[in-house]
Each structure stands twice: as C-alpha cells, then as structure tokens.
Amino acid sequence: MDTSHSDILIIGAGMAGLSCAGALAKAGRAVRLLDKGRGPGGRMAARRAQIGGETVSFDHGAQYFTARDSSFRETVANWHKAGVVAPWPAAGDDAWVGVPGMNGPIRAMGLERDVRWGVRALSLKREGNLWHVDAGEEGFTANTVLVAVPAEQAAELLTEVAPDLAKVAASVESAPCWAVMAAFEERLGIEADGLREPEAKISWAARNSAKPERAGRETWVLHASPERSREIIDMPKEEAAEVLLADFFAQTGLAPTEPVHLVAHRWLYAMPASVKGEAARFDTALNLGIAGDYLHSPRVEGAYLSGRALAEAVIASEL
C-alpha cells in the first residue's frame, strides 16, 4: 500500500470540506482532500445524460441555495462574479443555483485545492502523533484529519478512534430522498418552473431546463417526500422512477406523458437533522475534527459555515 503524507487531510470534498480547506489554505496551511466521488458535487451533484444525441444535465441533489450570513453572501457574490452561480427567481428572491450545473461552485473550489477524487477512506488509525488513513490500494498519513462527510458515514469512520466525535455524528438521523430525472419531447403544461408541496408525495418538482444557463429539451427533477421515499426505499431504481413519475402526474392533474429519459437516484442521507451546539467540533488532543451541515443547519450555507468554523478551530488550536 502506497503512503503519502499531508499536514492536514480532509476526508470529504463537498461544500463543508472545501470551505474548510479554503480557509485553511488562506491561513497558509497545507491541505489535501480525499473524496469517494468521481468528481465534484456531493449533494450538489449534477448528472449528465445523452438524450437523442444531446448532452443534458440534471441537478438531482440540492436544487438551489440561499445566502443569509454576511460572510456567505460575500462568497456567493464572488461566485457570481466568477460566473459559477446565478440567481433563480423561480425558487425565491434569494435563491441561487450553480452554473452550468448545481456543482458549479464546488467544481471551482475544487480546482484550487489538492483533491484526490475517487478515493474512499475506509478506516482511520492513530499511531504516535500521526493519523493513518486506509483507502484500499492507497494509504495516507497526516498530522491532522478533518472529517467532512455525512453524519452516518462520519460516525462509522470514527467509532473506534474517536467515540465522542462518533457519538455526535451518530445522534443525527437523515431523511432519505428518491430523486427522479425525466426528459420529455414537448413542454409539459405547467406554468411554474418550481413546485413545492412539502406534505405531498412529490414534495418538490423543478423544470430543470428553466434554470440559468441550462439549454435543450424539457427536463424535470422530482424529489419524493421523506415519507414517500421511506415507503419505497428498497424498490429497484427503474420501478421507483415509474412510481414517482405517476405520483407527479397525479398531483399536477396532467395527463401522463411518456418520457424520453427516466432515471431515479436514491439519496439515503438527503436531509440531516442538525445537532444543536457548535458549528464544528475539533479535538485538540487527537488533532481530529468534524464538519458538515448536520452540525450547523441542513442547507448549503450550513455546510459552508460549518467548514469555516472547523478551519477556525484548527487555526486557534495552533496559536
């Protein structure tokens, strides 16, 4: 197993991990990130599909985000200037989306950092003053390890080496969400580009093709409610897509239309319940920390602020 060393190693290159890495890098710290995904996105992912010879992108995770904290508003303004986000009034006066896909800002942040994509951290082990990360065929060592993955995954990774941090993550329960990506030959007879019905089987539906800098045919993303998602949680993807599309047509009163593309994706950890207390946790004795939206608030902004808080805790511990 090959081993490479980092001063600070962050597991998870989503919004929390990259936000943390950016703040640490600005403070002069050397940082490397590992992420199991093949590319940037996480729950801000965008999935491409070839439909009739045309490349179409679906935002099948987070649909948009808002900016309330002043520091995050400043960051979003900079993203806007850089052309990686744009306002989307259909979801509200303060709604933003990544461009050309929802992962636009994640991709931009990742390009500035040392990120190893497609690398899954399997286990952590402490030997002396060093952390050893087993990633299958590869191994990594670091002085400090920061874990910025969904709560359930963080709990599993930390149980043996940091029970107190693992307990915090394990206390979180995340609601699942089935997402459906559908494309049609003709525009559906729905005027609004975003439909929100929290108590219905389809709690959110968006005309994905109406978002800024999206082009091409009529595409929709449907999100099932947590309750509906749990009802069909183990259903095969093909069946789930058909069932949820039928739910969508029933809810909207539209006559069912045959899609030219239909795919479902199951998010097991879509919406975490946040833990009250600190926005991030850092164990100075272990040089080990956690960040994520579950520690702040279950929003894109919450993940960003949690990552920044963890970076600040690391920097403060070195003073």
C-alpha positions in Angstrom: 0.0 0.0 0.0 1.5 3.3 -1.1 1.5 6.0 1.6 1.7 9.8 1.2 1.9 12.4 4.0 -0.1 15.6 4.5 0.0 18.1 7.2 -3.9 18.4 7.2 -6.0 15.8 5.4 -9.7 16.4 4.9 -12.0 13.5 4.2 -14.8 14.7 2.0 -14.6 17.4 -0.7 -18.2 18.6 -0.7 -19.1 22.1 0.4 -18.0 21.7 4.1 -14.7 20.1 3.2 -13.8 22.6 0.5 -14.9 25.5 2.6 -12.7 24.3 5.4 -9.8 23.7 3.0 -10.1 27.2 1.5 -10.0 28.9 4.9 -7.0 26.8 6.0 -5.2 27.5 2.7 -5.8 31.2 3.1 -4.2 30.9 6.6 -1.1 29.3 5.0 -1.8 25.7 5.9 -1.1 22.8 3.5 -4.2 20.8 2.9 -5.1 17.7 0.9 -8.6 16.3 0.4 -10.0 12.8 -0.4 -13.4 12.2 -1.8 -15.1 9.0 -2.9 -16.9 10.6 -5.7 -15.6 10.5 -9.3 -15.9 14.3 -9.4 -17.1 17.4 -7.6 -20.7 17.7 -6.3 -21.7 15.5 -3.4 -25.3 16.5 -2.6 -24.8 19.4 -5.0 -24.3 17.0 -7.8 -25.2 17.4 -11.5 -25.7 14.3 -13.6 -25.2 14.3 -17.4 -27.1 12.2 -19.8 -27.1 11.7 -23.5 -30.7 12.0 -24.9 -31.2 11.9 -28.6 -27.6 12.9 -29.3 -27.8 15.9 -26.9 -25.9 16.2 -23.6 -28.4 17.1 -20.9 -27.5 17.9 -17.2 -29.8 17.3 -14.3 -29.4 18.8 -10.8 -30.6 15.7 -8.9 -29.4 16.7 -5.5 -29.7 20.2 -3.9 -31.9 22.3 -6.2 -30.9 25.8 -5.1 -29.4 27.5 -2.1 -29.9 30.8 -0.2 -27.4 33.1 1.5 -28.2 34.8 4.8 -24.9 35.0 6.7 -22.9 38.0 5.7 -19.7 36.1 5.0 -21.5 33.6 2.9 -23.3 36.4 1.0 -19.9 37.8 0.2 -18.7 34.4 -1.0 -21.8 34.0 -3.2 -21.2 37.4 -4.7 -17.7 36.4 -5.6 -19.0 33.2 -7.2 -21.5 35.3 -9.1 -18.7 37.5 -10.5 -16.7 34.3 -11.4 -19.7 33.0 -13.3 -20.2 29.8 -11.3 -23.6 30.7 -9.7 -26.7 32.7 -10.9 -29.9 33.8 -9.2 -33.0 31.7 -9.9 -36.1 33.7 -9.0 -38.4 30.7 -9.6 -37.4 29.3 -6.3 -37.5 32.7 -4.4 -36.0 36.2 -4.3 -32.8 34.9 -2.6 -32.4 31.6 -4.5 -29.2 30.8 -6.3 -28.1 27.9 -8.4 -24.7 26.7 -9.7 -23.9 27.1 -13.4 -23.8 25.4 -15.7 -24.8 22.8 -13.2 -25.5 22.9 -9.5 -21.9 21.7 -8.8 -20.5 24.9 -10.4 -19.1 26.4 -7.1 -17.9 23.0 -5.9 -16.0 22.5 -9.1 -14.5 25.9 -8.9 -13.5 25.4 -5.3 -12.0 22.0 -6.0 -9.8 23.3 -8.8 -8.0 25.5 -6.3 -7.2 22.6 -4.0 -5.3 19.3 -3.9 -8.2 16.9 -4.2 -8.0 13.2 -4.8 -11.3 12.2 -6.4 -12.4 8.6 -6.4 -10.6 7.7 -3.2 -12.7 6.4 -0.3 -11.4 6.5 3.2 -12.1 3.0 4.7 -10.7 3.4 8.2 -8.6 5.6 10.5 -5.8 4.5 12.8 -3.7 6.6 15.2 0.0 5.7 15.7 2.1 8.1 17.8 1.4 11.6 16.5 0.2 10.5 13.1 -3.1 9.5 11.6 -3.1 6.7 9.1 -5.9 6.5 6.6 -6.6 3.2 4.8 -8.0 3.9 1.3 -7.7 0.4 -0.2 -4.9 0.3 -2.6 -3.6 3.6 -1.3 -2.7 4.8 2.2 -2.3 8.3 3.6 -0.8 9.8 6.8 -1.4 13.2 8.3 -0.8 15.2 11.4 -4.4 16.4 11.4 -7.5 14.7 10.0 -10.8 16.5 9.4 -13.9 14.5 8.5 -16.5 16.3 6.4 -18.8 13.6 5.2 -22.5 12.9 6.0 -23.1 12.2 9.7 -23.8 8.5 9.2 -20.6 8.0 7.3 -18.6 10.1 9.8 -20.0 8.0 12.7 -18.9 4.8 11.1 -15.4 6.1 10.3 -14.8 7.5 13.8 -16.4 4.9 16.1 -13.1 3.1 17.0 -10.8 6.1 17.1 -12.9 8.9 18.5 -16.0 7.7 20.3 -17.0 11.1 21.5 -17.0 12.6 18.0 -18.6 9.5 16.6 -21.4 9.8 19.2 -22.2 13.4 18.0 -22.4 12.2 14.4 -24.4 9.0 15.3 -27.0 11.1 17.1 -28.1 12.6 13.7 -30.8 10.9 11.6 -31.0 11.9 8.0 -34.2 11.6 5.9 -33.9 9.8 2.6 -35.0 11.1 -0.8 -35.7 9.5 -4.1 -34.9 11.8 -7.0 -36.3 11.3 -10.5 -34.7 12.8 -13.6 -37.1 12.9 -16.5 -37.0 14.4 -20.0 -39.8 14.9 -22.5 -40.2 15.7 -26.1 -42.6 18.6 -25.5 -43.0 21.2 -22.8 -45.4 20.0 -20.0 -48.5 22.1 -19.4 -47.2 23.5 -16.1 -46.6 27.3 -15.9 -44.4 27.4 -12.8 -40.8 26.2 -13.0 -40.8 25.1 -9.4 -43.5 23.3 -7.4 -43.2 22.9 -3.7 -45.7 20.7 -1.7 -43.9 19.6 1.5 -46.8 17.2 2.5 -47.3 15.6 -0.9 -45.7 12.5 -2.3 -43.6 14.7 -4.6 -42.5 17.4 -2.2 -40.5 19.3 -4.9 -40.6 19.4 -8.6 -38.4 21.6 -10.8 -38.2 22.3 -14.5 -34.5 21.8 -14.6 -34.2 23.1 -18.2 -35.5 26.5 -17.0 -32.6 27.2 -14.7 -29.9 29.7 -15.8 -27.6 28.5 -18.5 -29.4 25.2 -19.0 -30.4 24.6 -22.5 -32.1 21.9 -24.6 -35.2 19.8 -24.2 -37.8 19.8 -21.4 -36.3 18.2 -18.3 -37.7 17.8 -14.8 -36.3 16.8 -11.4 -38.7 15.3 -8.9 -38.0 14.8 -5.2 -40.1 12.5 -3.2 -41.0 13.5 0.3 -39.2 11.7 3.2 -42.3 9.7 3.9 -42.8 8.6 0.3 -39.1 7.8 0.0 -39.2 5.6 3.1 -42.2 3.7 1.7 -40.3 2.7 -1.4 -36.8 2.9 -0.1 -35.8 -0.6 -1.3 -37.6 -0.5 -4.6 -35.4 -1.0 -7.7 -34.5 2.3 -9.3 -36.4 1.6 -12.5 -39.6 0.8 -10.6 -39.2 3.8 -8.3 -38.8 6.1 -11.2 -42.1 4.9 -12.8 -44.0 5.1 -9.4 -42.8 8.6 -8.7 -43.5 9.9 -12.2 -47.1 8.6 -11.8 -47.3 10.4 -8.4 -46.2 13.6 -10.2 -48.8 13.4 -12.9 -51.5 12.6 -10.3 -50.5 15.5 -8.2 -50.4 18.0 -11.0 -53.5 16.7 -12.7 -51.6 16.4 -16.0 -52.4 13.5 -18.4 -49.4 11.1 -18.2 -46.8 11.8 -20.8 -44.2 9.2 -21.9 -40.7 10.5 -21.1 -37.8 10.1 -23.5 -35.5 9.6 -20.5 -36.3 8.4 -17.0 -33.8 7.7 -14.2 -34.0 7.6 -10.4 -31.3 8.1 -7.8 -31.7 7.3 -4.1 -30.2 9.7 -1.6 -30.0 7.8 1.7 -28.7 10.8 3.6 -30.5 13.7 2.0 -31.7 15.9 4.8 -30.0 15.6 8.2 -31.5 16.9 11.4 -29.0 19.4 12.8 -27.2 19.0 16.1 -27.6 21.9 18.5 -24.3 23.4 19.7 -21.0 24.1 18.0 -21.0 24.5 14.2 -18.0 22.2 14.1 -16.1 20.0 16.6 -12.3 19.7 16.9 -10.4 17.5 19.4 -7.1 19.3 20.0 -5.7 16.2 21.8 -6.3 14.0 18.8 -5.9 16.6 16.0 -9.2 15.3 14.7 -12.3 17.2 13.8 -15.8 17.0 12.1 -17.8 19.4 10.0 -21.0 19.2 8.0 -24.4 20.7 7.6 -25.7 18.4 10.3 -23.6 20.5 12.8 -24.9 23.9 11.7 -28.1 23.7 9.6 -29.2 21.3 6.8 -28.5 23.8 4.0 -25.7 24.5 1.6 -24.9 27.6 3.6 -24.8 25.5 6.8 -22.2 23.2 5.3 -20.1 26.2 4.2 -20.3 27.8 7.6 -19.5 24.6 9.4 -16.4 24.1 7.3 -15.2 27.6 8.0 -15.8 27.0 11.8 -13.7 23.9 11.7 -10.9 25.7 10.0 -11.0 28.4 12.6 -10.9 25.8 15.4 -7.8 24.2 13.9 -6.1 27.6 13.5 -7.0 28.6 17.0 -5.5 25.4 18.4 -2.1 26.2 16.9 -1.9 29.6 18.5 
